[in-house]
Amino acid sequence: MNTDYLIIGSGAVGMAFADTLLDQSDAHITMVDRHSKPGGHWNDAYSFVALHQPAAYYGVNSTELGSRRKDGHGPNSGMYELAGGPEINTYFDKVMEQKFLPSGRVSYHATSNYLGDGDIVSLLSGAQTRVTVRKKTVDATYFSPSVPATHTPKFTVTDGVRVVAPNALPQLWLQRAGQTVPRNFCILGAGKTAMDAGVWLLRNGATPESIQWVVPRDSWLQNRLQTQPGLEFFNDSIGGEADKMAAFAESKSIEEVFLRLESQGQMLRIDRSHSPTMFHYATISTGEVELLRTIKRVIRKGRVHAIELDAMVMDQGRIAMNPGTLYVDCTASAIGRRKAEHVFQGERILIQLLRAPLVALSAALTAYVEVHGADEAQKNQLCAPVPFPENLAGYARAMQASMMNQFQWSQDKALRQWIRNSRLDGFGKMVSDLDKGDTDRQTTMARLRTNSMAAISNMPNLMA
Ligand SMILES: Cc1cc2nc3c(=O)[nH]c(=O)nc-3n(C[C@H](O)[C@H](O)[C@H](O)COP(=O)(O)OP(=O)(O)OC[C@H]3O[C@@H](n4cnc5c(N)ncnc54)[C@H](O)[C@@H]3O)c2cc1C
């Protein structure tokens, strides 16, 4: 088999890259994935999973996800729809079935493992295929998250204790012989998945008193209001960005940045009496935060090492627990530590984040640069990896790297135009279509530009 590009992984990243490569070139593409359908980790997600961000700018560049409606009820009320897991899976499947495969330029090896050196093995038959790559091998697995259904927990569990992934919650009504529906729940972990599990339990009738929540560390959360793509949210999105840049420009420490952003309503935390130490761009609505605040039985004793029939062994001691408690394991670390490398490495492309936190835009833009970039040096200059924050200072680092990339992109007329028209950018088209006579919004844009310059010069202090 011969191909121009061999893409390992058909998750959101591999799909977004392939989609733009198909549209911008006449290359032949071969895709390989262990999953039987495109969409990567979304195939393994709990059924009530949803995007953090509006569906309007997630997925692949060529195809809308969702219908740009706003939710009329629930915690996301008044904001653009998010798209749930099943919808995302159907979306990627349609992109593959209705665009990629009919193009005649994509070969798709599903349920297959990539072994390296062009070798693909079918997981079901063991048949091996060697692919000769004419141009490049594209690694679209760098950003792959670990999810509860497929990860291995780091704690031990005594026989008879019920520990489940959030995937099991909607099936609780379906009890095996001898089991009863649990009345006590303990959520393990403090990331967005744990928050989703808490919201699901509360919205499905569990009382706040029946829920315990192990929170090893607190997290700052982005208010979803600031991520809304429509012009009617201009003051929240672009105005919010201008205020955020002012906070970056004027604060003396990164902690002060977050506190300022909280006072401006941009950052949220569940418990105001605790200082968060992490920020992973988890995005949430104030409605969800209000619900989660009703859970008062929060356990802050570090991480769990063992779960016994009537106790948890934790970093800071042993906690007595109700026998029969259902433990919901949300400890998979969606974002593991990864070393940044060049994106373009000779015959290999390693897709990474280019504008935090827009994973899909980053992948599509990498494909655009691969086709149109002059040479490897220029391609790497346009695609400098943005380090994902591991702590609060990491937010300043990610912000600075994203802004430097944005500057590089603005110097390339054709790329600038492509970004403006890209649905994955979220705000580009709205900003470029602004009426010149709209003085209020043009003033906000000017404020954003001035504040951004000031923010960039203060970044080194905040990172220190
Ligand atoms: C609950 C949740 C919500 C999220 N919400 C958002 C959001 O709103 N917005 C956002 O931008 N991001 C969000 N993310 C982040 C998410 O990581 C990205 O959006 C994106 O889905 C990651 O896609 P990926 O292609 O990098 O990884 P994956 O989806 O994991 O895909 C990688 C694929 O590579 C395959 N693979 C790996 N190695 C091999 C091999 N050797 N051979 C064959 N196949 C291989 C795997 O089977 C997998 O299918 C969310 C993440 C989670 C967990």
The ligand as a Gaussian input file, in Angstrom:
#p B3LYP/6-31G(d) Opt

LIG

0 1
 C      -14.656000      14.770000      29.016000
 C      -13.821000      15.581000      28.070000
 C      -14.339000      16.751000      27.514000
 C      -13.564000      17.507000      26.653000
 N      -14.091000      18.648000      26.110000
 C      -13.339000      19.372000      25.247000
 C      -13.857000      20.552000      24.634000
 O      -14.967000      20.966000      24.899000
 N      -13.071000      21.226000      23.770000
 C      -11.791000      20.797000      23.462000
 O      -11.122000      21.431000      22.647000
 N      -11.293000      19.708000      24.041000
 C      -12.021000      18.984000      24.915000
 N      -11.490000      17.874000      25.471000
 C      -10.096000      17.550000      25.206000
 C       -9.957000      16.421000      24.190000
 O       -8.812000      15.795000      24.607000
 C       -9.819000      16.899000      22.774000
 O      -10.904000      17.659000      22.390000
 C       -9.755000      15.778000      21.743000
 O      -10.936000      15.013000      21.754000
 C       -8.555000      14.926000      21.872000
 O       -8.498000      14.181000      20.679000
 P       -7.247000      13.368000      20.248000
 O       -7.461000      13.002000      18.847000
 O       -6.021000      14.098000      20.593000
 O       -7.215000      12.091000      21.233000
 P       -8.135000      10.790000      21.236000
 O       -9.550000      11.126000      21.159000
 O       -7.694000       9.974000      22.392000
 O       -7.715000      10.052000      19.892000
 C       -6.460000       9.426000      19.730000
 C       -6.693000       8.138000      18.969000
 O       -5.432000       7.551000      18.668000
 C       -5.592000       6.145000      18.677000
 N       -4.273000       5.532000      18.820000
 C       -3.307000       5.857000      19.715000
 N       -2.229000       5.087000      19.514000
 C       -2.514000       4.261000      18.479000
 C       -1.802000       3.236000      17.808000
 N       -0.568000       2.885000      18.119000
 N       -2.427000       2.585000      16.802000
 C       -3.676000       2.907000      16.455000
 N       -4.399000       3.883000      17.033000
 C       -3.817000       4.547000      18.043000
 C       -6.516000       5.888000      19.853000
 O       -7.198000       4.667000      19.714000
 C       -7.475000       7.104000      19.774000
 O       -8.657000       6.769000      19.087000
 C      -12.246000      17.098000      26.343000
 C      -11.723000      15.927000      26.905000
 C      -12.497000      15.164000      27.760000
 C      -11.903000      13.913000      28.351000

